[in-house]
Amino acid sequence: MMEDISAIMQDDLILLALPLFLVAVLIEYIYSVRKSIGWYERHDFLGSMGVMVITALVDILPKMAGVAAMFVLYDISPLKGTFGRQWWSWLLLFLLDDFTYYWFHRANHEIRFMWAGHVNHHSSEYMNYGTALRQGVGERVYKYLFWLPLPLLGFEPAMVITVMSISLFYQFWIHTRAIGRLHPLIEFVFNTPSHHRVHHASNIRYLDCNHGGTLIIWDRLFGTFSEETDIEPVVYGLTKNIQTFNPIGIVLHEYRSMIADISSVSRWQDKLRYLALAPGWHHEGPDKRARTLRRQAGIELRPASR
């Protein structure tokens, strides 16, 4: 099993694609400079690169443990061998993986201790391919737990990791302002740069929406979809932006804030609420959770008129 785990770690598609990602960053940066459109800021970009390195280091042990658990669960699964590598098995696994990613990603936004591990991906006030590499660090510790049911369902661990990598590869390319809205059919089914710009917004209309990975249909089905509008440009970053480009500060700022909030209350119920409720809840108010802010503003999540 150790040889299988080692092979999967070495063949990670994201690591193999990293040079391509960096080339894309360079091309987008040159375009931004030549057009003087300010898509990049040097300190912000360096902060993103620092977070990328931390993420890669933190991810090693959780990924090894996650892959090992997948092999154990696959071996004991009563469905082992049910799914081979036929096209329909890959298609079914793709849908299950994307469904899993939607709920994992949504939980990262709606449970505060998970948000603390994901927020650094949203902490940049710029939308570019450098920001795509500013991945959530803390989320790496628990991420693979969400995918453990898939080998139990009879899918080989190597297939699961491959589909996870393909999803992340796809998601890199939607972190850009260079691509406008695509054909309506594509926009209806797939997560696109337009939909993902919404996801990185701090506007109340867009806050905590569009959690899909490759597909946007889950957001449409479960009420978290918001369309990018021409009348309200996206404002990138957090509702309260951090004032640091230090990678360590970027990674730890929400953990520090959460611990401070937990320490400020004596009731254990409130301490648990600070861990489990969505960001924006405060024991003394006001309630600044995304759903509350939208309700107060009279904003409904529905496709917008262009």
Steps between C-alpha positions, in 0.01 A plus 500: 500500500788740576621464141152589374483805727846612387403461134186710547693772683762514225244502218287781645361680195505837677874479563554398140287796385676758721741618227202557271326698775805721547521566127134606507577735792784656302287550187213653698742726688663626179156566351395690814813717491479577128132593528554687830193335652644419842410134532818433697670666797854389582469457876166324468643261241804420716266434790307256281820320404598472864163348588537258208827369646348462848201316352725254316691423820193469723324277245762223501406307816119542478507386139711195583263414784196561282627283216595224746148514648354477150693178434386351832136591435515374141640166617217448752226635274234244408483681165870453422537417132152625411639794306778453253639766272220503247391841372177487699692426822714809443189707424322381815811565708534847349144586607551358850830683537348830390204450734743429785704806415192722505410400858862512616541848353165621631586372848826696481290814470222417744689347795740740660779266607506373141484856368815575702680236293360623170481878536855570382391397150256792510724750673646653184333812367605399148361235268770335295680171446733583788199510730404154371825370650422662839325184621339438838765363736310383807239324289766254386493335843140376465436523126550134412245387760225623268614268219533180708148377413600467133741203542241345733260517207744291297710758312874438487702756703715584196182589307374716786825695527515541122150649481574728798810626318312558176245708692770717654669535160172626353444742787834673447389636162184668632698736726523779247348827386622449144205280396151644490172314496491194277215343306181483714494119489857483632418758768195296603684171551864579578685710751650781292726802561186712532349273765828474687554874506173509693636242741799722580284809557436682826180664373196400706321389182777255417628400846543124557357398161610274213684225689510257208821346372460412134119517488276785615185286503538416870478869591191535285344194665584589860435874497852645508521632145545867415570637154758770430319821409609798297330742740701382802869442427674243715704631793767240576629404843337467840226704664779618731830478317822403675784750496790265442684332215697277737418137408493392866265786583280414202475137615441564871294821516156337524619239751620784723170683462298187572705416810457856625123473457488165678708640786268799537200291610447282806203290391609178329198526269634827361848354466356218288299748294819689416640172367196360322292793374571699187750789504330822607312362801572685823359426844416868555403575139456634247461186291717548191461156345450508123141374505402753767659789313324402177166468677543842659589647161203332333721303261383162374732244346373461146642548150539871433364697210770628268 
